């Protein structure tokens, strides 16, 4: 006869051998599908993250996982003034890419990230990194679509174990868009201004799809065109086409601080080639934030409200953009007066006056 305490110990040992523990399940890698349709095995616990895709890096910070970042890319370090505001710690991270987007594989491997995020348009780079480092690389991009941005947010939240935070951020995003749409209910199609977006410091460079314009009750004149470069939404159009479109409003890429702007509201208003356009004659030429290596999750929400206020001032007359912007930046990044700080850098106070 087996003594009762010994029998109990024996049963516990058998159970431990036959039934995997919870921690064993927790260590099982997760398999997910990225934007390129590749199935990627991700470690169950991700403590060290390297993002070569600015949109994803911003989401990592918004999800409250900035402390897991082990490196920074060239664009965020040198060109994104907003990122320096929301995450000052980026200055201490090692630089892992160069101006031409080439990646230093030695530095990258030495940082020993558990997962790397990359841009889908850089497929060859992604596959080279995986082959040489054996580190999983997840290719993600919203490609300028709100629905895909939210999917991306939830996926990164899942990888980082920040699902609840991702749900909170997605809920706030959807609520604000819903609030804008509700104010636009019953708006006839004829009341939607035709908008030409002049981006990337060149008058005839334009995105063929720009969802903030649609969500704000406008119509992108270039929508439906094919992009000129693979993996982008950028089209180069002849100036004659802009004249034929006859836009009601022209929007210029405003994410550059004034000293870095090569295309300005003043230069567009003074351009004799387009002086006949209604937008120019009525001085309806404004800056907007625009794509900045895809989206910043906070900035794009404020931009949509800003455009709605420009397109339909009667429906958004009571909207305090500064209060809304600071509220969004507080919710997304946990910082005070984030939008006001960004506007001081970009001199947003000039934007709505077309100067």
C-alpha positions in Angstrom: 0.0 0.0 0.0 1.4 3.4 -1.0 1.5 6.0 1.9 -1.0 8.8 1.2 1.6 11.7 1.0 3.8 9.6 -1.2 0.9 8.7 -3.4 -0.1 12.4 -3.8 3.5 13.3 -4.7 3.6 10.5 -7.3 0.3 11.7 -8.9 1.5 15.3 -9.1 4.7 14.1 -10.8 2.7 12.1 -13.3 0.4 15.1 -14.0 3.4 17.3 -14.5 4.9 14.9 -17.0 1.6 14.3 -18.9 0.1 17.8 -18.9 2.2 20.8 -20.2 2.4 23.6 -17.7 0.9 27.1 -18.4 4.4 28.5 -18.8 5.1 25.9 -21.5 2.1 27.1 -23.5 3.2 30.7 -22.9 6.5 30.0 -24.6 4.9 28.6 -27.7 5.9 30.9 -30.7 3.0 32.8 -32.4 2.6 32.5 -36.1 1.2 35.5 -37.9 0.8 36.7 -41.5 2.4 40.0 -42.5 1.5 42.5 -45.2 3.5 40.5 -47.8 1.4 37.4 -47.0 4.4 35.7 -45.3 3.8 33.5 -42.3 6.2 34.6 -39.5 7.0 32.8 -36.3 7.2 35.3 -33.5 8.7 34.4 -30.0 6.0 34.2 -27.4 7.7 36.9 -25.3 9.1 39.9 -27.2 11.4 42.0 -25.0 13.7 43.6 -27.6 12.2 45.3 -30.7 13.9 46.9 -33.7 11.7 48.8 -36.2 12.9 50.0 -39.5 9.4 51.2 -40.4 8.6 54.6 -38.9 4.9 54.0 -38.7 5.5 50.9 -36.6 8.0 52.6 -34.4 5.4 55.3 -33.6 2.9 52.6 -32.8 5.3 50.8 -30.5 5.7 54.1 -28.5 1.9 54.7 -28.5 1.4 51.2 -27.1 3.6 52.0 -24.2 6.5 49.8 -25.2 9.1 52.4 -26.1 11.5 50.9 -23.6 11.7 47.8 -25.7 13.2 49.6 -28.7 16.9 48.8 -29.2 17.6 51.1 -32.2 16.3 53.9 -34.4 16.1 54.4 -38.2 17.6 57.4 -40.1 14.3 59.1 -41.0 13.0 59.3 -37.4 16.4 60.4 -36.1 16.9 63.2 -38.6 13.6 64.2 -40.2 10.6 63.5 -37.9 10.4 66.5 -35.5 7.2 65.1 -33.9 8.8 61.9 -32.9 11.5 63.8 -31.0 8.7 65.4 -29.0 6.8 62.3 -28.2 9.8 60.1 -27.5 12.9 62.1 -26.5 14.6 58.8 -25.6 15.2 58.1 -29.3 18.3 60.3 -29.1 20.1 57.6 -27.0 19.3 54.7 -29.3 21.9 53.5 -31.8 21.3 54.4 -35.5 20.7 51.3 -37.6 20.1 52.8 -41.1 21.6 55.4 -43.3 20.2 58.2 -45.5 19.7 55.9 -48.4 17.8 53.4 -46.1 20.7 50.9 -46.2 20.8 48.9 -43.0 24.0 48.1 -41.0 23.6 44.4 -40.5 26.5 44.1 -38.1 25.0 46.7 -35.8 21.5 45.2 -36.2 22.6 41.7 -35.3 24.6 43.0 -32.3 21.4 44.6 -30.9 19.9 41.1 -30.7 16.2 42.0 -31.2 13.6 39.4 -30.7 11.7 40.8 -33.7 12.3 43.3 -36.4 9.6 45.4 -38.2 10.3 46.4 -41.8 8.5 48.1 -44.8 6.8 45.8 -47.4 8.3 47.8 -50.3 11.8 46.7 -49.0 11.1 43.0 -49.5 14.7 42.2 -50.7 16.1 43.9 -47.6 13.7 42.1 -45.3 14.6 38.7 -46.8 18.3 39.5 -46.7 18.1 40.4 -43.0 16.2 37.2 -42.1 18.6 35.1 -44.1 21.7 36.6 -42.5 20.5 37.1 -38.9 17.8 34.4 -38.4 15.7 37.0 -36.6 12.0 37.1 -37.6 11.2 40.2 -39.7 7.6 41.3 -40.0 6.7 43.5 -42.9 3.8 45.9 -42.1 2.4 49.0 -43.7 -1.0 50.7 -43.6 -0.4 52.0 -47.2 -2.4 55.1 -46.2 -5.6 53.2 -45.2 -7.3 53.8 -41.9 -8.6 50.2 -41.7 -5.1 48.8 -42.3 -3.6 51.2 -39.7 -6.0 49.8 -37.1 -5.2 46.2 -38.1 -1.5 47.0 -37.9 -2.0 48.6 -34.4 -3.8 45.4 -33.2 -1.2 43.1 -34.7 1.7 45.0 -33.1 -0.3 45.1 -29.8 -0.6 41.3 -30.0 3.1 40.8 -30.7 4.1 43.0 -27.8 1.4 41.7 -25.4 -0.3 45.1 -25.4 -3.7 44.0 -26.8 -5.8 46.0 -24.3 -3.8 49.2 -25.0 -4.3 48.6 -28.7 -8.0 48.2 -28.2 -8.2 51.5 -26.3 -6.3 53.4 -29.0 -8.4 51.9 -31.8 -11.6 52.8 -29.9 -10.5 56.4 -29.5 -9.6 56.6 -33.2 -12.9 55.2 -34.4 -14.9 57.4 -32.0 -13.3 60.6 -33.4 -13.8 59.5 -37.0 -17.4 58.7 -36.2 -17.9 62.1 -34.6 -16.6 63.8 -37.8 -18.8 61.6 -40.0 -21.9 62.4 -37.9 -21.4 66.2 -38.5 -21.2 65.5 -42.3 -24.4 63.5 -42.5 -26.7 64.6 -45.3 -23.8 66.4 -47.0 -24.6 66.3 -50.8 -21.8 65.1 -53.0 -21.8 68.5 -54.8 -20.8 70.2 -51.5 -17.6 68.2 -51.2 -14.7 70.5 -52.4 -12.4 69.1 -55.0 -8.9 69.0 -53.5 -5.5 68.8 -55.1 -2.7 67.6 -52.7 0.8 68.8 -53.6 3.1 66.7 -51.5 6.8 66.0 -51.0 7.9 69.6 -51.8 7.1 69.3 -55.5 4.0 71.0 -57.0 3.0 68.1 -59.3 3.7 65.2 -56.8 0.4 64.0 -55.5 -1.0 61.0 -53.5 -3.5 59.0 -55.5 -5.4 58.2 -52.3 -5.6 60.3 -49.1 -8.1 59.1 -46.6 -8.2 62.2 -44.4 -9.6 64.2 -47.3 -12.4 61.7 -47.9 -13.2 61.4 -44.2 -13.3 65.2 -43.8 -15.9 65.6 -46.6 -13.6 66.4 -49.6 -12.8 64.7 -52.9 -9.2 64.0 -53.9 -8.8 65.2 -57.5 -6.1 62.5 -58.2 -8.0 59.6 -56.7 -8.0 56.7 -59.1 -4.7 57.4 -60.8 -2.0 54.8 -60.8 1.0 55.6 -58.6 4.2 56.3 -60.3 6.4 54.3 -57.9 5.9 50.8 -56.6 5.0 50.5 -53.0 3.9 54.2 -52.8 0.7 56.2 -53.4 2.8 58.9 -55.1 1.9 60.0 -58.7 3.7 62.6 -60.8 1.2 64.5 -62.9 1.6 67.1 -65.6 0.6 70.6 -64.6 -2.0 70.6 -67.4 -3.9 67.9 -65.6 -4.1 70.1 -62.5 -5.5 72.9 -64.6 -8.2 70.5 -66.0 -9.1 69.3 -62.6 -9.7 72.9 -61.4 -9.5 72.2 -57.7 -11.4 74.2 -55.2 -8.7 73.8 -52.6 -4.9 73.1 -52.8 -3.2 71.4 -49.9 0.6 71.5 -49.5 2.7 69.1 -47.5 3.2 70.9 -44.2 5.2 68.5 -42.0 8.4 70.3 -42.9 9.5 73.1 -40.5 9.5 76.4 -42.5 13.3 76.5 -43.2 12.9 73.1 -45.0 9.9 73.9 -47.1 10.8 74.2 -50.8 7.1 74.6 -51.8 5.2 77.2 -49.9 1.7 78.7 -49.9 3.2 82.0 -51.0 5.1 80.4 -54.0 1.9 78.6 -55.1 -0.2 81.8 -54.9 2.5 83.6 -56.9 2.8 80.9 -59.6 1.5 82.4 -62.8 1.0 79.0 -64.5 -1.9 78.2 -62.2 -3.2 81.8 -61.5 -6.5 80.9 -63.2 -7.4 78.2 -60.7 -10.3 78.9 -58.4 -8.2 77.7 -55.4 -5.5 80.3 -56.2 -7.8 83.2 -57.1 -9.7 82.6 -53.9 -6.5 82.0 -51.9 -7.7 78.6 -50.8 -4.2 77.2 -50.5 -3.3 75.6 -47.2 -0.7 73.5 -45.5 -1.7 70.1 -44.1 0.4 67.5 -42.3 0.5 64.8 -44.9 2.2 61.4 -45.1 5.4 61.3 -43.1 6.7 57.8 -43.9 3.0 56.8 -43.6 1.1 57.9 -40.5 1.6 59.2 -37.0 -1.3 57.7 -35.1 -2.1 60.9 -33.2 -1.3 63.4 -36.0 -3.6 61.9 -38.6 -6.6 62.1 -36.3 -6.1 65.8 -35.7 -5.4 66.3 -39.4 -8.7 64.8 -40.4 -10.5 67.2 -38.0 -8.4 70.1 -39.3 -9.4 69.4 -42.9 -13.0 69.1 -42.0 -12.9 72.5 -40.4 -11.3 73.9 -43.6 -13.7 72.1 -46.0 -16.9 72.8 -44.0 -16.4 75.7 -41.6 -20.1 76.0 -41.0 -20.4 72.4 -39.6 -17.2 72.6 -37.6 -17.2 76.3 -36.4 -17.2 75.3 -32.7 -14.3 72.8 -33.0 -11.3 73.9 -30.9 -8.5 72.2 -32.9 -5.8 73.0 -30.3 -7.8 71.5 -27.5 -8.7 68.4 -29.6 -5.1 68.0 -30.7 -3.6 68.2 -27.2 -6.3 65.7 -26.0 -5.4 63.2 -28.8 -1.6 63.5 -28.1 -2.3 63.0 -24.4 -4.3 59.9 -25.1 -1.9 58.4 -27.6 1.5 59.4 -26.2 0.8 60.4 -22.6 2.3 63.9 -23.1 0.9 67.3 -22.3 0.5 70.0 -25.0 2.0 67.7 -27.7 0.0 69.2 -30.5 0.8 72.7 -29.4 4.5 71.9 -29.3 4.3 70.4 -32.8 2.5 73.5 -34.1 5.2 75.7 -32.7 7.8 73.8 -34.7 5.7 73.8 -37.9 4.1 77.3 -37.3 0.6 76.0 -37.7 -0.9 79.3 -36.7 -0.1 80.4 -40.2 -1.9 77.5 -41.9 -5.5 78.4 -41.9 -4.8 81.9 -43.1 -3.1 80.7 -46.3 0.0 82.6 -45.7 
